[in-house]
Amino acid sequence: MRDLRAATTDPTTTPGRVAPAIEVTGLRRSYGDLLVLDGVDLTVTPGTVFALLGPNGAGKTTVVNILTTLVDAHGGTVRVAGHDVATEPDLVRRSIGVTGQFSAIDDLFTGAENLRLMADLHHLDRLEGSRRVSELLERFDLVDAADRPATTYSGGMRRRLDLAMTLVGDPQVIFLDEPTTGLDPRSRRTMWEAVTELVDDGTTVFLTTQYLEEADRLADRVAVLDRGTIVADGTVDELKRRVPGGHVRLQFPSTVQLDTAAATWRDDGRVVGRDDRSLTLQVPGDGSPDSLRALLDRIDRDRLDVEHLSVHRPDLDDVFLALTGRGTDHDAADPEGATGTGRADPDHATAPEAVR
């Protein structure tokens, strides 16, 4: 059972109610005459992965920068780990960790020295700091490279060290901004495993990513931000069900069987996609048990010889394009650019070195 460390009881809510790890209501932010965020509402459950997706310039980075106290909001309320970011920024900073798009590792230090620096910044005593460093080196498979300069690390090792540095302060909520950008598939899967382990331990993860497969794999809940507003919010399956295009692909052993099946569905008035080269038909269907049962009954009733059957549902790419009409380019148009990644004393630092 997860130890939901971020599941604190919020005194401003109903007694006994577990407070969200992140709660955003009516968030607004402008840069001059440019309205970047226009009434954003978000709720993140403790001990889960929440993915924020959005096309180029949607405002994702600005949301993250506000949640991590790097940028002030111009309207609305924001609470992170039970603390108001406007009135309790120091308490928010002590409760969170941030891994930005670009690692903030000191290349002149070894992996162990980078971690010891973070332990010092978090005011851990020597014994506790050493214990924490050893634990994180072991957890992220960096023991053998602990005494090597970070400049010798591969891209995957650097991202693991970067995440380990974020965890030195044992944060309740972690913000991961593009955590696997530029990594090879093996290193990306290693990071995914690390994120899954964090959530299993009760940590809340707020993820922004350009890899929709990553959100599909990791996220308990997904929100899509477009032109400063949330246009969809739900589980991955819920969002997929909002998009038409699901179908069942039927493959036949011969052209004769393909012709017979095509005529059957055509006479029934159903839209069918046909591919003579692969001897397949695409029959509309959402893949639910009831629809599959009806399809199999139809195949049996009409004595159709189906060689292979597969169910195809819309993926997050289809959802994203249907909701925004645009791709997932980086936030070049977001005035805030990339999330800050500097480090400093978490009790006293100011933006952009406020969190790490």
ChimeraX attribute file (.defattr): number of C-alpha atoms within 10 A of each C-alpha:
attribute: neighborCount
match mode: 1-to-1
recipient: residues
	/A:1	6
	/A:2	10
	/A:3	13
	/A:4	19
	/A:5	18
	/A:6	24
	/A:7	21
	/A:8	16
	/A:9	16
	/A:10	16
	/A:11	12
	/A:12	9
	/A:13	10
	/A:14	10
	/A:15	9
	/A:16	10
	/A:17	13
	/A:18	17
	/A:19	24
	/A:20	23
	/A:21	27
	/A:22	23
	/A:23	20
	/A:24	20
	/A:25	15
	/A:26	15
	/A:27	21
	/A:28	21
	/A:29	23
	/A:30	16
	/A:31	12
	/A:32	7
	/A:33	6
	/A:34	9
	/A:35	13
	/A:36	25
	/A:37	26
	/A:38	18
	/A:39	16
	/A:40	20
	/A:41	18
	/A:42	17
	/A:43	18
	/A:44	22
	/A:45	20
	/A:46	26
	/A:47	25
	/A:48	23
	/A:49	26
	/A:50	27
	/A:51	28
	/A:52	25
	/A:53	25
	/A:54	31
	/A:55	24
	/A:56	19
	/A:57	23
	/A:58	27
	/A:59	29
	/A:60	29
	/A:61	24
	/A:62	27
	/A:63	25
	/A:64	24
	/A:65	22
	/A:66	17
	/A:67	26
	/A:68	28
	/A:69	24
	/A:70	23
	/A:71	18
	/A:72	15
	/A:73	21
	/A:74	12
	/A:75	16
	/A:76	15
	/A:77	17
	/A:78	24
	/A:79	22
	/A:80	27
	/A:81	28
	/A:82	24
	/A:83	20
	/A:84	20
	/A:85	24
	/A:86	17
	/A:87	11
	/A:88	14
	/A:89	21
	/A:90	20
	/A:91	17
	/A:92	28
	/A:93	29
	/A:94	21
	/A:95	22
	/A:96	26
	/A:97	27
	/A:98	29
	/A:99	27
	/A:100	23
	/A:101	20
	/A:102	17
	/A:103	17
	/A:104	19
	/A:105	21
	/A:106	14
	/A:107	15
	/A:108	13
	/A:109	16
	/A:110	20
	/A:111	30
	/A:112	23
	/A:113	18
	/A:114	23
	/A:115	28
	/A:116	21
	/A:117	19
	/A:118	24
	/A:119	23
	/A:120	14
	/A:121	17
	/A:122	19
	/A:123	15
	/A:124	17
	/A:125	11
	/A:126	12
	/A:127	8
	/A:128	12
	/A:129	21
	/A:130	15
	/A:131	13
	/A:132	21
	/A:133	25
	/A:134	17
	/A:135	14
	/A:136	21
	/A:137	21
	/A:138	13
	/A:139	14
	/A:140	17
	/A:141	13
	/A:142	21
	/A:143	16
	/A:144	9
	/A:145	16
	/A:146	20
	/A:147	13
	/A:148	18
	/A:149	17
	/A:150	22
	/A:151	14
	/A:152	14
	/A:153	17
	/A:154	12
	/A:155	16
	/A:156	19
	/A:157	21
	/A:158	20
	/A:159	27
	/A:160	25
	/A:161	27
	/A:162	23
	/A:163	25
	/A:164	26
	/A:165	28
	/A:166	24
	/A:167	25
	/A:168	24
	/A:169	22
	/A:170	18
	/A:171	21
	/A:172	24
	/A:173	30
	/A:174	26
	/A:175	25
	/A:176	23
	/A:177	26
	/A:178	20
	/A:179	26
	/A:180	24
	/A:181	15
	/A:182	12
	/A:183	16
	/A:184	11
	/A:185	11
	/A:186	10
	/A:187	18
	/A:188	18
	/A:189	14
	/A:190	16
	/A:191	21
	/A:192	17
	/A:193	12
	/A:194	17
	/A:195	22
	/A:196	18
	/A:197	13
	/A:198	18
	/A:199	21
	/A:200	16
	/A:201	15
	/A:202	20
	/A:203	28
	/A:204	31
	/A:205	29
	/A:206	21
	/A:207	24
	/A:208	25
	/A:209	22
	/A:210	22
	/A:211	16
	/A:212	18
	/A:213	13
	/A:214	19
	/A:215	22
	/A:216	18
	/A:217	12
	/A:218	22
	/A:219	21
	/A:220	18
	/A:221	22
	/A:222	26
	/A:223	22
	/A:224	22
	/A:225	25
	/A:226	24
	/A:227	17
	/A:228	23
	/A:229	20
	/A:230	20
	/A:231	14
	/A:232	18
	/A:233	18
	/A:234	14
	/A:235	16
	/A:236	21
	/A:237	16
	/A:238	13
	/A:239	22
	/A:240	20
	/A:241	15
	/A:242	13
	/A:243	18
	/A:244	15
	/A:245	15
	/A:246	19
	/A:247	20
	/A:248	20
	/A:249	19
	/A:250	20
	/A:251	20
	/A:252	20
	/A:253	14
	/A:254	15
	/A:255	14
	/A:256	11
	/A:257	17
	/A:258	23
	/A:259	15
	/A:260	15
	/A:261	23
	/A:262	21
	/A:263	13
	/A:264	16
	/A:265	15
	/A:266	12
	/A:267	9
	/A:268	9
	/A:269	9
	/A:270	12
	/A:271	12
	/A:272	17
	/A:273	13
	/A:274	17
	/A:275	12
	/A:276	11
	/A:277	7
	/A:278	12
	/A:279	18
	/A:280	24
	/A:281	23
	/A:282	21
	/A:283	20
	/A:284	19
	/A:285	19
	/A:286	19
	/A:287	16
	/A:288	9
	/A:289	9
	/A:290	10
	/A:291	14
	/A:292	15
	/A:293	12
	/A:294	11
	/A:295	15
	/A:296	14
	/A:297	12
	/A:298	14
	/A:299	15
	/A:300	12
	/A:301	9
	/A:302	12
	/A:303	12
	/A:304	16
	/A:305	17
	/A:306	18
	/A:307	12
	/A:308	11
	/A:309	14
	/A:310	11
	/A:311	17
	/A:312	15
	/A:313	18
	/A:314	18
	/A:315	19
	/A:316	20
	/A:317	16
	/A:318	16
	/A:319	21
	/A:320	24
	/A:321	14
	/A:322	13
	/A:323	18
	/A:324	17
	/A:325	11
	/A:326	13
	/A:327	13
	/A:328	19
	/A:329	13
	/A:330	19
	/A:331	20
	/A:332	15
	/A:333	14
	/A:334	17
	/A:335	15
	/A:336	21
	/A:337	16
	/A:338	20
	/A:339	24
	/A:340	25
	/A:341	20
	/A:342	19
	/A:343	21
	/A:344	18
	/A:345	18
	/A:346	24
	/A:347	17
	/A:348	11
	/A:349	15
	/A:350	17
	/A:351	16
	/A:352	18
	/A:353	16
	/A:354	26
	/A:355	29
	/A:356	33
